[in-house]
Amino acid sequence: MKFNTKTIHAGQKPEETSGAVMPPIFQTSTYAQEAPNKHKGYDYARVGNPTRTALEQMIAGLEGADEAACFSSGVAAMDALMKMLRPGDHVVTTNDLYGGSYRLFTKVFEPYGIDFTFVDMTDIGKVESAITDQTKLMWIETPTNPLLRVVDIKALSDLAKENDILTVVDNTFASPYLQRPLELGADAVLHSATKYLAGHSDVIHGAVASSNKEIMENLRFQTKTSGAVPGPMDCYLTLRGIKTLSVRVQRSVENAKQIAEFLDNHPKVGSVNYPGLPSHPQHELASRQMDDFGAMLSFTLKDDSIEAAVNFMSNTEIFTLAESLGGVESLISHPASMTHGSIPKEVREKAGLQDSLIRISVGIEDAEDLIADLDQAF
Ligand SMILES: *Cc1c(COP(=O)(O)O)cnc(C)c1O
């Protein structure tokens, strides 16, 4: 099956009792058993739910994995994955990381004795020299947030394998429509399904897909034991969103390309971060690794101040000032004071995150309207 067909059919079959094309929302906490432990595959809804199963099979199909596990949020999925580690274990990850991931790593797992090294992962030499005998996990995010750098998944997965290290890729920004990390050698893929997968800014949801038995067994154990599971309604909404993933992302990418070009030629813009621009430092890698360049971009103003950025953002009318991304509507945000507010200023600046940096998530509106809105905001 090719990708667009998968978004409709992967792992899906009509519901048995009625033939319903979409899986019902199985709003139940428990399941009748014929005799103790004799049941139809479900005993308690923390452990499993048929609506969740339908979604898990879909996400596994999209990422080319044997299995997927769903969680109540992207960070809950991350939390469950990280619990595979033990005190003394070491993780190498990017210095241009989603703010919530940075907070989870440094405020929750570091105090429990897990060590992290944050490096510029576009430089393989830096990743290599960060590896120690204790390194158990390489945590990749690409394209990165909010600088849209592109990290070489295949090269890093190869390096990780040589050193017996597991690789996880946070694939939230690209979505499986544009990038499938397991095909490039990663061991697991993580999604904030809140973003492109669900796609309508109406649900918080997370997922991990993998063909690695040990990882999946651990995740099943975590859903059962720590219990950060999604409700059936949220699973239904996410599955419904996935059905239009291809058409939504494709339109958003077409819009993003036009906006990137417009910004790149604007006299008030300092620099534009978009992998689709030939001037992007990893443009060639992005062309190889991704099927297209995505619908996220960021840019700085020539007047590089928080005030200038805030002023610009309060002038937009179609772009909504909000955190999050990947929905049908275009959003605009200010990383230094919003998503990355939990990262100290010195750390932010070291990672190249300037005060005037503005991030936009391009939606599926008409590009002409989006460009006109940005134009009047300057
Ligand atoms: C939003 C996001 C997360 C966290 O997901 P939630 O669903 O908000 O918990 C993780 N990684 C990236 C790249 C994100 O954008």
The ligand as an SDF file (V2000), in Angstrom:
LIG
                    3D

 15 15  0  0  0  0  0  0  0  0999 V2000
    4.0580   19.7140   20.9990 C   0  0  0  0  0  0  0  0  0  0  0  0
    5.2880   18.9310   20.9020 C   0  0  0  0  0  0  0  0  0  0  0  0
    5.5940   17.9340   21.8380 C   0  0  0  0  0  0  0  0  0  0  0  0
    4.7220   17.6710   23.0530 C   0  0  0  0  0  0  0  0  0  0  0  0
    3.4860   17.1340   22.7230 O   0  0  0  0  0  0  0  0  0  0  0  0
    2.1240   17.4090   23.5350 P   0  0  0  0  0  0  0  0  0  0  0  0
    1.1160   16.6680   22.7410 O   0  0  0  0  0  0  0  0  0  0  0  0
    1.9120   18.8860   23.5720 O   0  0  0  0  0  0  0  0  0  0  0  0
    2.3310   16.8370   24.9080 O   0  0  0  0  0  0  0  0  0  0  0  0
    6.7540   17.2010   21.6440 C   0  0  0  0  0  0  0  0  0  0  0  0
    7.5810   17.4350   20.6040 N   0  0  0  0  0  0  0  0  0  0  0  0
    7.3290   18.4040   19.6990 C   0  0  0  0  0  0  0  0  0  0  0  0
    8.2880   18.6220   18.5860 C   0  0  0  0  0  0  0  0  0  0  0  0
    6.1870   19.1870   19.8090 C   0  0  0  0  0  0  0  0  0  0  0  0
    5.9500   20.1450   18.9130 O   0  0  0  0  0  0  0  0  0  0  0  0
  1  2  1  0
  2  3  1  0
  2 14  2  0
  3  4  1  0
  3 10  2  0
  4  5  1  0
  5  6  1  0
  6  7  2  0
  6  8  1  0
  6  9  1  0
 10 11  1  0
 11 12  2  0
 12 13  1  0
 12 14  1  0
 14 15  1  0
M  END
$$$$
